[in-house]
Amino acid sequence: MARNLKAFLYPPLLLSLSCLGLASLAQAQTNEPVMSGRTLTLTEAKRVAFERNWDLLAARSSIDAATAQHLIAKEFPNPVVFVSTSKINTDANPNRTLAGNSLWHRSYDTVFAVNQLVEIGGKRSSRQASAQAGIAGARARFYDARRLLEQGVAKAYIAALLAGDNVQILKQSAQSLRREAEIAGTRFKAGDISDSDKKRIEINAERFESDAQAAEVAANSARIAVEVLMGSENPKGDWTPGDLLDQLAGQPAADNILKASAARPDLLAAEADLRKAGAELKLQKALRVPDPTFLLQYEHQPPDQPNTIGLGVSFPLPLWNLNKGAIKAAQAAQAQASFQIAKIRSQIVSDITIAEHTYRDASQRQQRYQSQIRPKSRQVREAVTFAYEKGGASLVDLLTAERDDNDVRLATAQALADSANAATDLAAAQNSLSPSELTFRQ
């Protein structure tokens, strides 16, 4: 009996373990975050996006490319080795000498030479300075991409929260009217109201339910947008937000505020571009100086003076090409980089000023809705509903109060979302790091 039980249990158990192992292996291979049915906070969404977002990964690979260019700039030119054998006579042993008839003792003219190009005029140092500025620029662009990604994830998450709140508000309004429809049914049987009044209540409830269904589709689309920013390869939107709009509609984090010796990453990238352009200009000017190529030669040709050496140097004569075109192009690139810095500085001031005004207005509007408008609207709806149930208010008053309160609740949720978005924009506008922080971090 025990043996039969083992035979019955072991195959399914082994199959289950195998399936679990394959699922784990597939999950490890794709590194796909498991989203189905889980609760996702904004902090977790940002963390996953920083690890998997495709644009951020591309910006990270740009750092590797810039580092590779720096390695190239540090490398010396390779020497050129030249080996040749000439004066080989095809007659019978005509190259024989008194020393013998071996290959080394024949009167062949064998030459071994080494050529080495030497860069002068500061070309190598300028090339390295340009590459170093390229690394700093790539790192700054990575952090700027991270800044914009953090802003994008936060705003997409807030949109998902707002869409979800809209669904709940519309469902609550529909439920409230459904309850009124039940009461209206009782009053209709008692002859207190007409059939048309009862149907109007039901129609309005159905409209709210239809709006709730449309809002559910919008909410799912908003959640999918968050997953796309997180780098999900199979976004479905089947997750639940773990934060509330009230929690996100607050003051931007203090560590994002501009520091005295810091700048926004896009400005640091522009400054690195200016340094790179300056180094490129120095390099193009240095290219006017000819680079010498030194020659060391050993020649073997028996029998007379069979072993000799030679020294030489060669360099191009700067007669026709003085590299004027490349210098002019480098000067133009340097001027453009300088103009770009001025533009970005102006843009940063504009971004911060607009974000501060927007946040101040959104915060005041949010507080007004939460502390004044929303409570009054709820009181009016409750009073009209109570009066209608007691026969002291008309159907028009009931539907108007219900519709107005629904609009106010939607507007309150929108005000919370606007405040949260404004806080996100202000934090992004004030985001900064010091030049010493331009080191690659995971």
C-alpha positions as CSV (number, residue, x, y, z in Angstrom):
1,M,0.0,0.0,0.0
2,A,2.8,2.4,1.0
3,R,4.7,1.5,-2.2
4,N,1.6,2.2,-4.3
5,L,1.1,5.5,-2.5
6,K,4.7,6.6,-3.3
7,A,4.2,5.6,-6.9
8,F,1.1,7.7,-7.0
9,L,2.5,10.8,-5.3
10,Y,6.1,11.0,-6.6
11,P,5.5,11.6,-10.3
12,P,3.1,14.6,-9.8
13,L,5.5,15.9,-7.0
14,L,8.5,15.7,-9.3
15,L,6.5,17.3,-12.1
16,S,5.5,20.2,-9.9
17,L,9.1,20.7,-8.7
18,S,10.3,20.6,-12.3
19,C,7.7,23.2,-13.3
20,L,8.7,25.4,-10.4
21,G,12.3,25.1,-11.4
22,L,11.6,25.9,-15.0
23,A,9.5,28.9,-14.0
24,S,12.3,30.1,-11.7
25,L,14.8,29.7,-14.5
26,A,12.6,31.5,-17.0
27,Q,12.1,34.3,-14.5
28,A,15.9,34.5,-13.9
29,Q,16.6,34.6,-17.6
30,T,14.2,37.4,-18.5
31,N,14.5,39.2,-15.2
32,E,10.9,40.3,-15.7
33,P,9.4,41.8,-12.5
34,V,6.4,39.9,-11.3
35,M,3.5,42.4,-11.4
36,S,0.3,40.3,-11.6
37,G,-1.9,40.9,-8.5
38,R,0.8,42.6,-6.5
39,T,0.8,46.0,-4.7
40,L,3.3,48.4,-6.2
41,T,4.5,51.6,-4.4
42,L,6.0,54.6,-6.2
43,T,9.4,53.9,-4.5
44,E,9.4,50.3,-5.9
45,A,8.3,51.5,-9.3
46,K,11.2,53.9,-9.5
47,R,13.7,51.3,-8.3
48,V,12.7,48.8,-11.0
49,A,12.7,51.6,-13.6
50,F,16.2,52.6,-12.7
51,E,17.3,49.0,-13.2
52,R,15.3,48.1,-16.4
53,N,14.2,51.2,-18.3
54,W,15.6,50.9,-21.9
55,D,16.4,54.6,-22.3
56,L,18.3,54.6,-19.1
57,L,20.2,51.4,-20.0
58,A,21.1,53.1,-23.3
59,A,22.4,56.2,-21.4
60,R,24.4,53.8,-19.2
61,S,26.0,52.2,-22.3
62,S,27.0,55.6,-23.5
63,I,29.3,55.8,-20.4
64,D,31.0,52.6,-21.5
65,A,31.4,54.0,-25.0
66,A,33.0,57.2,-23.6
67,T,35.2,55.2,-21.4
68,A,36.4,53.2,-24.4
69,Q,37.2,56.4,-26.2
70,H,39.3,57.5,-23.2
71,L,41.2,54.2,-23.4
72,I,41.8,54.8,-27.1
73,A,43.1,58.3,-26.4
74,K,45.6,57.0,-23.8
75,E,47.1,54.5,-26.2
76,F,50.4,55.2,-28.1
77,P,50.8,54.6,-31.8
78,N,52.1,51.2,-32.6
79,P,55.6,50.9,-34.2
80,V,55.8,49.7,-37.8
81,V,58.2,46.8,-38.5
82,F,59.7,46.4,-41.9
83,V,61.6,43.4,-43.2
84,S,62.9,42.8,-46.7
85,T,65.4,40.8,-48.7
86,S,66.5,41.9,-52.1
87,K,69.3,41.4,-54.7
88,I,68.6,37.7,-55.0
89,N,70.2,36.5,-58.2
90,T,68.5,33.6,-59.9
91,D,71.7,32.2,-61.6
92,A,73.4,29.1,-60.1
93,N,75.0,30.2,-56.8
94,P,75.9,33.7,-57.9
95,N,75.3,35.1,-54.4
96,R,77.9,32.9,-52.8
97,T,80.6,34.7,-50.8
98,L,84.0,33.8,-49.3
99,A,82.1,33.3,-46.0
100,G,80.0,30.5,-47.4
101,N,76.8,29.7,-49.3
102,S,74.3,29.6,-46.4
103,L,71.3,32.0,-46.5
104,W,73.0,34.3,-44.0
105,H,76.4,34.4,-45.8
106,R,75.1,35.0,-49.3
107,S,75.2,38.5,-50.7
108,Y,71.5,39.1,-50.2
109,D,70.6,42.6,-49.1
110,T,68.4,42.0,-45.9
111,V,66.9,45.0,-44.1
112,F,65.3,45.1,-40.7
113,A,63.6,48.4,-39.8
114,V,61.4,49.9,-37.1
115,N,59.3,53.1,-37.6
116,Q,57.8,54.9,-34.6
117,L,55.5,57.8,-34.9
118,V,55.9,60.4,-32.1
119,E,53.0,62.8,-31.4
120,I,54.2,66.3,-30.4
121,G,52.6,69.7,-29.8
122,G,50.2,68.5,-27.0
123,K,48.1,66.3,-29.3
124,R,47.9,63.4,-27.0
125,S,47.1,65.4,-23.9
126,S,44.4,67.3,-25.8
127,R,42.9,64.0,-27.0
128,Q,42.9,62.7,-23.5
129,A,41.3,65.9,-22.1
130,S,38.6,65.6,-24.8
131,A,37.9,62.0,-23.9
132,Q,37.8,62.8,-20.1
133,A,35.3,65.5,-20.8
134,G,33.3,63.0,-22.9
135,I,33.1,60.6,-19.9
136,A,31.9,63.5,-17.7
137,G,29.3,64.5,-20.3
138,A,28.1,60.9,-20.7
139,R,27.8,60.5,-16.9
140,A,25.9,63.8,-16.6
141,R,23.5,62.7,-19.3
142,F,23.0,59.4,-17.5
143,Y,21.9,61.3,-14.4
144,D,19.8,63.7,-16.4
145,A,18.1,60.7,-18.0
146,R,17.6,59.3,-14.5
147,R,16.1,62.6,-13.3
148,L,13.7,62.7,-16.2
149,L,12.8,59.0,-15.8
150,E,12.1,59.6,-12.1
151,Q,9.8,62.4,-13.0
152,G,8.1,60.4,-15.7
153,V,7.5,57.4,-13.5
154,A,6.1,59.6,-10.7
155,K,3.7,61.4,-13.0
156,A,2.6,58.1,-14.7
157,Y,2.0,56.6,-11.2
158,I,0.0,59.7,-10.1
159,A,-2.1,59.4,-13.3
160,A,-2.7,55.7,-12.4
161,L,-3.8,56.8,-8.9
162,L,-6.1,59.5,-10.2
163,A,-7.7,57.1,-12.7
164,G,-8.2,54.6,-9.9
165,D,-9.8,57.3,-7.6
166,N,-12.1,58.4,-10.5
167,V,-13.3,54.8,-10.8
168,Q,-14.1,54.6,-7.1
169,I,-15.8,58.0,-7.1
170,L,-18.1,57.1,-10.0
171,K,-18.9,53.7,-8.5
172,Q,-19.8,55.3,-5.2
173,S,-22.1,57.8,-7.0
174,A,-23.7,54.9,-8.9
175,Q,-24.2,53.0,-5.7
176,S,-25.7,56.0,-4.0
177,L,-28.2,56.4,-6.8
178,R,-29.0,52.7,-6.8
179,R,-30.0,53.0,-3.2
180,E,-32.1,56.0,-4.1
181,A,-33.6,53.9,-6.9
182,E,-34.6,51.2,-4.4
183,I,-36.2,53.8,-2.2
184,A,-37.9,55.4,-5.2
185,G,-39.3,51.9,-6.1
186,T,-40.9,51.7,-2.7
187,R,-42.3,55.3,-3.0
188,F,-43.6,54.5,-6.5
189,K,-45.6,51.5,-5.2
190,A,-47.0,53.8,-2.6
191,G,-47.9,56.3,-5.2
192,D,-45.7,59.1,-3.9
193,I,-43.6,59.4,-7.2
194,S,-44.2,58.7,-10.8
195,D,-42.7,56.0,-12.9
196,S,-40.7,58.5,-14.9
197,D,-39.0,59.8,-11.7
198,K,-38.0,56.3,-10.7
199,K,-36.6,55.7,-14.2
200,R,-34.7,58.9,-14.2
201,I,-32.9,57.9,-11.1
202,E,-32.1,54.5,-12.6
203,I,-30.8,56.2,-15.8
204,N,-28.5,58.4,-13.9
205,A,-27.2,55.5,-11.9
206,E,-26.5,53.6,-15.1
207,R,-24.7,56.6,-16.6
208,F,-22.4,56.7,-13.6
209,E,-21.8,52.9,-13.9
210,S,-21.0,53.4,-17.6
211,D,-18.6,56.2,-16.8
212,A,-17.0,54.0,-14.1
213,Q,-16.3,51.3,-16.7
214,A,-14.7,53.8,-19.1
215,A,-12.6,55.1,-16.2
216,E,-11.6,51.5,-15.4
217,V,-10.2,51.2,-18.9
218,A,-8.3,54.5,-18.5
219,A,-6.9,53.3,-15.1
220,N,-5.7,50.1,-16.7
221,S,-4.0,52.1,-19.5
222,A,-2.3,54.3,-16.9
223,R,-1.0,51.3,-15.0
224,I,0.3,49.9,-18.2
225,A,2.1,53.2,-18.9
226,V,3.9,52.8,-15.5
227,E,5.0,49.2,-16.4
228,V,6.4,50.4,-19.8
229,L,8.6,52.9,-18.0
230,M,9.6,50.1,-15.7
231,G,10.9,48.2,-18.6
232,S,8.3,45.4,-18.5
233,E,8.3,43.3,-21.6
234,N,4.7,42.1,-21.1
235,P,2.8,45.0,-19.4
236,K,-0.8,44.2,-18.4
237,G,-1.7,46.7,-15.7
238,D,-2.9,44.1,-13.3
239,W,-1.3,45.6,-10.1
240,T,-2.6,47.8,-7.3
241,P,-1.1,51.1,-6.2
242,G,0.3,51.0,-2.8
243,D,0.3,54.8,-2.3
244,L,-2.4,57.4,-2.0
245,L,-2.7,60.8,-3.7
246,D,-2.8,62.5,-0.3
247,Q,0.6,61.0,0.5
248,L,2.2,62.2,-2.8
249,A,0.7,65.7,-2.8
250,G,3.4,67.0,-0.4
251,Q,6.5,69.1,-0.4
252,P,9.3,68.0,-2.7
253,A,12.1,66.0,-0.9
254,A,14.7,68.3,0.7
255,D,17.6,66.4,-0.8
256,N,16.5,67.4,-4.3
257,I,16.8,71.1,-3.7
258,L,19.7,72.8,-5.5
259,K,22.9,72.9,-3.5
260,A,25.3,75.8,-3.4
261,S,28.1,74.0,-5.2
262,A,25.9,71.8,-7.4
263,A,24.1,72.1,-10.7
264,R,21.5,70.2,-12.6
265,P,22.8,67.2,-14.6
266,D,21.8,68.8,-18.0
267,L,23.9,71.9,-17.1
268,L,26.9,69.7,-16.1
269,A,26.6,67.8,-19.4
270,A,26.6,71.1,-21.3
271,E,29.7,72.3,-19.3
272,A,31.4,69.0,-20.1
273,D,30.6,69.5,-23.8
274,L,32.2,72.9,-23.6
275,R,35.4,71.5,-22.1
276,K,35.4,68.8,-24.8
277,A,35.0,71.4,-27.5
278,G,37.9,73.4,-26.0
279,A,40.1,70.3,-26.0
280,E,39.1,69.5,-29.6
281,L,40.0,73.0,-30.6
282,K,43.5,72.7,-29.0
283,L,43.9,69.3,-30.7
284,Q,43.1,70.7,-34.2
285,K,45.5,73.6,-33.6
286,A,48.2,71.1,-32.5
287,L,47.6,69.1,-35.6
288,R,49.3,71.9,-37.6
289,V,52.6,70.7,-36.0
290,P,54.0,67.8,-38.0
291,D,54.6,64.6,-36.1
292,P,58.0,63.0,-36.8
293,T,58.4,59.3,-37.5
294,F,61.8,58.0,-36.3
295,L,63.5,55.1,-38.2
296,L,66.0,52.6,-36.8
297,Q,67.4,50.2,-39.5
298,Y,69.7,47.2,-39.5
299,E,71.0,46.0,-42.9
300,H,72.9,42.8,-43.6
301,Q,74.7,42.5,-47.1
302,P,77.9,40.4,-47.3
303,P,80.7,40.4,-48.2
304,D,81.8,44.1,-47.8
305,Q,80.5,45.8,-44.6
306,P,77.9,43.0,-44.1
307,N,76.3,44.6,-41.0
308,T,75.3,48.2,-40.9
309,I,72.7,50.3,-39.1
310,G,70.8,53.4,-40.1
311,L,68.9,56.2,-38.4
312,G,66.3,58.5,-39.9
313,V,63.4,60.8,-39.3
314,S,60.5,61.8,-41.6
315,F,57.7,64.3,-41.2
316,P,55.1,65.9,-43.5
317,L,55.8,69.4,-44.7
318,P,53.0,71.8,-43.8
319,L,52.9,73.6,-47.1
320,W,49.4,73.2,-48.5
321,N,47.3,71.9,-45.6
322,L,47.4,74.0,-42.4
323,N,44.2,72.4,-41.0
324,K,42.3,75.7,-41.2
325,G,39.0,74.0,-42.0
326,A,39.1,71.7,-39.0
327,I,40.1,74.6,-36.7
328,K,37.3,76.7,-37.9
329,A,34.8,73.9,-37.3
330,A,36.2,73.3,-33.8
331,Q,35.8,77.0,-33.0
332,A,32.2,76.9,-34.2
333,A,31.5,73.8,-32.1
334,Q,33.0,75.6,-29.1
335,A,30.8,78.6,-29.6
336,Q,27.7,76.4,-30.0
337,A,28.6,74.7,-26.7
338,S,28.9,78.0,-25.0
339,F,25.5,79.1,-26.3
340,Q,24.0,75.8,-25.1
341,I,25.2,76.5,-21.6
342,A,23.5,79.9,-21.6
343,K,20.3,78.4,-22.9
344,I,20.2,75.6,-20.3
345,R,20.9,78.0,-17.5
346,S,18.0,80.1,-18.6
347,Q,15.8,77.0,-19.0
348,I,16.7,75.9,-15.4
349,V,15.7,79.2,-14.0
350,S,12.5,79.1,-16.0
351,D,11.7,75.5,-15.0
352,I,12.2,76.3,-11.3
353,T,10.2,79.5,-11.4
354,I,7.3,77.9,-13.2
355,A,7.3,74.8,-11.0
356,E,7.3,76.9,-7.8
357,H,4.3,79.0,-9.0
358,T,2.5,75.9,-10.2
359,Y,3.1,74.0,-7.0
360,R,2.0,77.0,-4.8
361,D,-1.2,77.3,-6.8
362,A,-1.9,73.6,-6.9
363,S,-1.2,73.2,-3.2
364,Q,-3.6,76.1,-2.3
365,R,-6.3,74.7,-4.6
366,Q,-5.9,71.2,-3.1
367,Q,-6.3,72.6,0.4
368,R,-9.3,74.6,-0.6
369,Y,-11.0,71.6,-2.1
370,Q,-10.2,69.4,0.9
371,S,-11.0,71.8,3.7
372,Q,-13.9,73.9,2.2
373,I,-15.5,72.8,-1.1
374,R,-15.6,69.0,-0.6
375,P,-17.1,69.1,3.0
376,K,-19.8,71.6,1.9
377,S,-20.7,69.5,-1.2
378,R,-21.0,66.4,0.9
379,Q,-23.3,68.2,3.4
380,V,-25.5,69.5,0.6
381,R,-25.8,66.1,-1.0
382,E,-26.7,64.4,2.3
383,A,-29.2,67.1,3.2
384,V,-30.9,67.0,-0.2
385,T,-30.9,63.1,-0.1
386,F,-32.5,63.1,3.3
387,A,-35.1,65.7,2.2
388,Y,-35.9,63.8,-0.9
389,E,-36.4,60.5,1.0
390,K,-38.8,62.4,3.3
391,G,-40.6,64.0,0.4
392,G,-39.2,67.5,1.0
393,A,-37.1,67.8,-2.1
394,S,-37.7,67.3,-5.8
395,L,-36.1,64.7,-8.0
396,V,-34.3,67.5,-9.9
397,D,-32.8,68.7,-6.6
398,L,-31.6,65.1,-5.8
399,L,-30.0,64.5,-9.2
400,T,-28.4,67.9,-9.2
401,A,-26.9,67.5,-5.8
402,E,-25.7,64.0,-6.6
403,R,-24.1,65.2,-9.9
404,D,-22.6,68.2,-8.3
405,D,-21.1,66.2,-5.5
406,N,-19.7,63.7,-8.0
407,D,-18.1,66.5,-9.9
408,V,-16.6,68.0,-6.7
409,R,-15.1,64.7,-5.7
410,L,-13.6,64.2,-9.1
411,A,-12.3,67.8,-9.0
412,T,-10.8,67.1,-5.5
413,A,-9.0,64.1,-6.8
414,Q,-7.7,66.1,-9.8
415,A,-6.5,68.8,-7.4
416,L,-4.6,66.2,-5.4
417,A,-3.1,64.9,-8.6
418,D,-2.2,68.4,-9.7
419,S,-0.5,69.1,-6.4
420,A,1.4,65.8,-6.6
421,N,2.5,66.4,-10.2
422,A,3.6,70.0,-9.3
423,A,5.7,68.6,-6.4
424,T,7.2,66.1,-8.8
425,D,8.0,68.8,-11.4
426,L,9.5,71.1,-8.8
427,A,11.7,68.2,-7.5
428,A,12.8,67.5,-11.0
429,A,13.6,71.1,-11.7
430,Q,15.6,71.5,-8.6
431,N,17.4,68.1,-8.9
432,S,21.2,68.6,-8.8
433,L,24.5,67.0,-8.1
434,S,28.0,68.3,-7.7
435,P,30.7,67.8,-10.3
436,S,32.5,65.5,-7.9
437,E,29.5,63.2,-7.9
438,L,29.9,62.5,-11.7
439,T,31.0,59.0,-10.9
440,F,29.1,56.0,-12.3
441,R,26.7,54.5,-9.7
442,Q,24.5,51.5,-10.1
